[in-house]
């Protein structure tokens, strides 16, 4: 019997989403326009390579605005910030560029709207994640975090007829909907967000992984450990039938024993991962006999976002 050829299934879409592309470009343009240093509150996106590359160009990453010298320029990350952070920046007379992903901003607007209408808001997300902290900060007296399905039993609301759920944009679609199902068992009148909170890119990358995982002995997900959507891709791959799955930042992190007995490797990347890192993984696999690459396409992404207003070209005066 002939041995099946080694092959790579390459997920599409993968890598940068529109919000990440916008945020990274915002820091690059701020450095070009204003010169170094440019301060960035938190990691601009959750990717080690991107952060290190921007640091080398003069970006300084800080945890809080009080680490930024008074009057300096600071960029807010793609994950968004709470109103309190905006106020802190204003008090320190910081110049700000808000690189919050527009899809995260949409969730902020939803939180403010339903708080004004006096709803109890159940925010499905991960404790301590910057995006969750920013959203919850919009209406802390109305929002309670539901991190896992196990948390559902502890939820209390003032009026079970006036409850809505919102979510972090980078969650597992399947896990989130299971949590929502359990919440709805407790609160049948639970309302859905006006539009889907889990972002298009997160969903598309999960769908692409599901489409190939059952054919894969191994799925390699390129992404950083603090990237929620990248971590979810590993989970989705395993749940969808992959023999094994690992999260790596760089091709050098591949343990070649993972490839023992493997014929089909799936490759994808999280929404904050530049394509150069995926190419490095493909080159490494080719060196180990996985030269055949087949792209598995489940969606075409064309969405783009305009730059933060502080970085848009100024219009010429009308004649």
Secondary structure by P-SEA (a helix, b strand, c coil): cccccbbbbbbccccccaaaaaaaaaaaaaaaaccccbbbcccccccaaaaaaaaaabbbbbcccccccccbbbbbccccccaaaaaaaaaacccccccccaaaaaaaaaaaaaaaaccbbbbbcccccaaaaaaaaacccccccccccccccccccccccbbbbbbcccccaaaaaaaaaaaaaacccccccccccccaaaaaaaaaaaaccccccbbbbbcccccaaaaaaaaaaaaacccbbbbbcccccccccccccccbbbbbbcccccaaaaaaaaaaaaaacccbbbbbbcccccccccccccccccccccc
